[in-house]
Amino acid sequence: MKLTTYPTASAFLDAVGSSLGKREAEHHLVLGVAHAVASKGAVAEDLFAASVDDDNGIALAALMIGDRPLLVASDREDVGASAARQCINVSTGSMQ
């Protein structure tokens, strides 16, 4: 698994938008927040945007703005807790 973080919501959308957009009804919150932030140009220190990829593609996408809850999206049934834990650890600064 590979964790990638993005400095802007636009970069996040470029990386995961088409994948999440295939099932937009399920991922409308993550996509909507990312589009809203991209249109405002949120500063990097207020934004956590990441994806976890494996050999099968995007396993998980995560987005957090400031002190708001971490939003997580995945189309994959095989996504285990380790992918989500990676995003949570990075977003909170605890690299375990």
CYANA upper distance limits for C-alpha pairs under 8 A (distance plus 0.5 A):
  1 MET  CA     52 VAL  CA      6.96
  1 MET  CA     53 ASP  CA      6.09
  1 MET  CA     54 ASP  CA      5.18
  1 MET  CA     55 ASP  CA      8.33
  1 MET  CA     83 ALA  CA      8.14
  2 LYS  CA     52 VAL  CA      5.98
  2 LYS  CA     53 ASP  CA      5.68
  2 LYS  CA     54 ASP  CA      6.79
  3 LEU  CA     50 ALA  CA      7.39
  3 LEU  CA     51 SER  CA      6.32
  3 LEU  CA     52 VAL  CA      5.02
  3 LEU  CA     53 ASP  CA      7.04
  3 LEU  CA     86 GLN  CA      7.89
  3 LEU  CA     87 CYS  CA      8.14
  4 THR  CA     50 ALA  CA      5.91
  4 THR  CA     51 SER  CA      5.86
  4 THR  CA     52 VAL  CA      6.88
  4 THR  CA     53 ASP  CA      8.45
  5 THR  CA     48 PHE  CA      7.88
  5 THR  CA     49 ALA  CA      6.15
  5 THR  CA     50 ALA  CA      4.68
  5 THR  CA     51 SER  CA      7.09
  6 TYR  CA     11 ALA  CA      6.41
  6 TYR  CA     12 PHE  CA      6.08
  6 TYR  CA     48 PHE  CA      7.94
  6 TYR  CA     49 ALA  CA      5.84
  6 TYR  CA     50 ALA  CA      6.39
  7 PRO  CA     11 ALA  CA      7.36
  7 PRO  CA     12 PHE  CA      8.36
  7 PRO  CA     44 ALA  CA      6.09
  7 PRO  CA     47 LEU  CA      8.06
  7 PRO  CA     48 PHE  CA      8.30
  7 PRO  CA     49 ALA  CA      7.77
  8 THR  CA     12 PHE  CA      6.88
  8 THR  CA     38 ALA  CA      7.66
  8 THR  CA     41 GLY  CA      7.94
  8 THR  CA     42 ALA  CA      7.58
  8 THR  CA     43 VAL  CA      7.99
  8 THR  CA     44 ALA  CA      6.89
  8 THR  CA     47 LEU  CA      7.75
  8 THR  CA     49 ALA  CA      7.90
  9 ALA  CA     13 LEU  CA      6.60
  9 ALA  CA     34 ALA  CA      5.94
  9 ALA  CA     35 HIS  CA      7.68
  9 ALA  CA     37 VAL  CA      6.67
  9 ALA  CA     38 ALA  CA      5.42
  9 ALA  CA     41 GLY  CA      8.12
  9 ALA  CA     42 ALA  CA      8.00
  9 ALA  CA     47 LEU  CA      8.24
  9 ALA  CA     49 ALA  CA      7.39
 10 SER  CA     14 ASP  CA      6.62
 10 SER  CA     34 ALA  CA      8.02
 10 SER  CA     35 HIS  CA      8.07
 10 SER  CA     38 ALA  CA      5.70
 11 ALA  CA     15 ALA  CA      6.78
 12 PHE  CA     16 VAL  CA      6.61
 12 PHE  CA     17 GLY  CA      7.85
 12 PHE  CA     34 ALA  CA      8.23
 12 PHE  CA     49 ALA  CA      6.72
 12 PHE  CA     50 ALA  CA      7.52
 13 LEU  CA     17 GLY  CA      4.91
 13 LEU  CA     18 SER  CA      8.29
 13 LEU  CA     31 LEU  CA      8.22
 13 LEU  CA     34 ALA  CA      7.41
 13 LEU  CA     35 HIS  CA      8.14
 14 ASP  CA     18 SER  CA      8.14
 16 VAL  CA     20 LEU  CA      6.61
 16 VAL  CA     51 SER  CA      8.05
 16 VAL  CA     58 ILE  CA      8.03
 16 VAL  CA     61 ALA  CA      7.61
 17 GLY  CA     21 GLY  CA      6.15
 17 GLY  CA     31 LEU  CA      7.63
 18 SER  CA     22 LYS  CA      6.99
 19 SER  CA     23 ARG  CA      8.37
 19 SER  CA     58 ILE  CA      8.20
 20 LEU  CA     24 GLU  CA      6.66
 20 LEU  CA     27 HIS  CA      6.75
 20 LEU  CA     31 LEU  CA      8.09
 20 LEU  CA     73 ALA  CA      8.29
 20 LEU  CA     74 SER  CA      8.24
 20 LEU  CA     75 ASP  CA      8.19
 21 GLY  CA     27 HIS  CA      7.84
 21 GLY  CA     31 LEU  CA      8.24
 23 ARG  CA     27 HIS  CA      6.98
 23 ARG  CA     75 ASP  CA      8.35
 24 GLU  CA     28 HIS  CA      5.77
 24 GLU  CA     31 LEU  CA      8.22
 27 HIS  CA     31 LEU  CA      6.67
 27 HIS  CA     73 ALA  CA      6.81
 28 HIS  CA     32 GLY  CA      6.12
 29 LEU  CA     33 VAL  CA      6.54
 30 VAL  CA     34 ALA  CA      6.58
 30 VAL  CA     62 ALA  CA      8.31
 30 VAL  CA     63 LEU  CA      7.32
 30 VAL  CA     71 LEU  CA      6.79
 30 VAL  CA     72 VAL  CA      7.83
 30 VAL  CA     73 ALA  CA      7.56
 31 LEU  CA     35 HIS  CA      6.58
 32 GLY  CA     36 ALA  CA      6.62
 33 VAL  CA     37 VAL  CA      6.60
 34 ALA  CA     38 ALA  CA      6.46
 34 ALA  CA     63 LEU  CA      8.07
 35 HIS  CA     39 SER  CA      6.67
 36 ALA  CA     40 LYS  CA      7.06
 37 VAL  CA     41 GLY  CA      6.45
 37 VAL  CA     42 ALA  CA      6.23
 38 ALA  CA     42 ALA  CA      7.30
 42 ALA  CA     46 ASP  CA      7.27
 42 ALA  CA     47 LEU  CA      7.33
 43 VAL  CA     47 LEU  CA      7.16
 44 ALA  CA     48 PHE  CA      8.06
 45 GLU  CA     66 GLY  CA      8.37
 46 ASP  CA     65 ILE  CA      5.99
 46 ASP  CA     66 GLY  CA      5.10
 47 LEU  CA     63 LEU  CA      8.01
 47 LEU  CA     64 MET  CA      6.39
 47 LEU  CA     65 ILE  CA      5.18
 47 LEU  CA     66 GLY  CA      6.71
 48 PHE  CA     62 ALA  CA      8.24
 48 PHE  CA     63 LEU  CA      6.09
 48 PHE  CA     64 MET  CA      5.43
 48 PHE  CA     65 ILE  CA      6.79
 48 PHE  CA     91 SER  CA      6.76
 49 ALA  CA     61 ALA  CA      8.21
 49 ALA  CA     62 ALA  CA      6.22
 49 ALA  CA     63 LEU  CA      4.98
 49 ALA  CA     64 MET  CA      6.93
 50 ALA  CA     61 ALA  CA      6.31
 50 ALA  CA     62 ALA  CA      5.72
 50 ALA  CA     63 LEU  CA      7.03
 50 ALA  CA     87 CYS  CA      7.49
 51 SER  CA     58 ILE  CA      7.32
 51 SER  CA     59 ALA  CA      7.96
 51 SER  CA     60 LEU  CA      6.05
 51 SER  CA     61 ALA  CA      4.77
 51 SER  CA     62 ALA  CA      6.64
 51 SER  CA     87 CYS  CA      8.37
 52 VAL  CA     58 ILE  CA      6.53
 52 VAL  CA     59 ALA  CA      6.02
 52 VAL  CA     60 LEU  CA      5.64
 52 VAL  CA     61 ALA  CA      6.92
 52 VAL  CA     83 ALA  CA      6.85
 52 VAL  CA     87 CYS  CA      8.31
 53 ASP  CA     57 GLY  CA      5.80
 53 ASP  CA     58 ILE  CA      4.90
 53 ASP  CA     59 ALA  CA      5.72
 53 ASP  CA     60 LEU  CA      7.55
 54 ASP  CA     58 ILE  CA      7.08
 54 ASP  CA     59 ALA  CA      7.08
 58 ILE  CA     74 SER  CA      8.46
 59 ALA  CA     74 SER  CA      6.60
 59 ALA  CA     75 ASP  CA      7.92
 59 ALA  CA     76 ARG  CA      6.77
 59 ALA  CA     79 VAL  CA      6.65
 59 ALA  CA     83 ALA  CA      8.06
 60 LEU  CA     72 VAL  CA      7.45
 60 LEU  CA     73 ALA  CA      6.24
 60 LEU  CA     74 SER  CA      5.20
 60 LEU  CA     75 ASP  CA      8.24
 60 LEU  CA     76 ARG  CA      8.37
 60 LEU  CA     79 VAL  CA      7.87
 60 LEU  CA     83 ALA  CA      7.44
 60 LEU  CA     84 ALA  CA      7.87
 61 ALA  CA     72 VAL  CA      6.24
 61 ALA  CA     73 ALA  CA      5.71
 61 ALA  CA     74 SER  CA      6.93
 62 ALA  CA     70 LEU  CA      7.25
 62 ALA  CA     71 LEU  CA      5.96
 62 ALA  CA     72 VAL  CA      4.91
 62 ALA  CA     73 ALA  CA      6.85
 62 ALA  CA     87 CYS  CA      7.37
 63 LEU  CA     70 LEU  CA      6.36
 63 LEU  CA     71 LEU  CA      5.64
 63 LEU  CA     72 VAL  CA      7.11
 64 MET  CA     68 ARG  CA      6.75
 64 MET  CA     69 PRO  CA      6.77
 64 MET  CA     70 LEU  CA      5.20
 64 MET  CA     71 LEU  CA      6.64
 64 MET  CA     91 SER  CA      8.36
 65 ILE  CA     69 PRO  CA      8.27
 65 ILE  CA     70 LEU  CA      8.35
 70 LEU  CA     88 ILE  CA      8.31
 72 VAL  CA     84 ALA  CA      8.28
 74 SER  CA     79 VAL  CA      8.10
 79 VAL  CA     83 ALA  CA      7.19
 80 GLY  CA     84 ALA  CA      7.74
 81 ALA  CA     85 ARG  CA      6.39
 82 SER  CA     86 GLN  CA      6.60
 83 ALA  CA     87 CYS  CA      7.17
 84 ALA  CA     88 ILE  CA      6.74
 85 ARG  CA     89 ASN  CA      6.45
 86 GLN  CA     90 VAL  CA      6.77
 87 CYS  CA     91 SER  CA      6.50
 88 ILE  CA     92 THR  CA      6.58
 89 ASN  CA     93 GLY  CA      6.37
 89 ASN  CA     94 SER  CA      5.31
 89 ASN  CA     95 MET  CA      5.87
 89 ASN  CA     96 GLN  CA      7.25
 90 VAL  CA     94 SER  CA      6.63
 90 VAL  CA     95 MET  CA      6.49
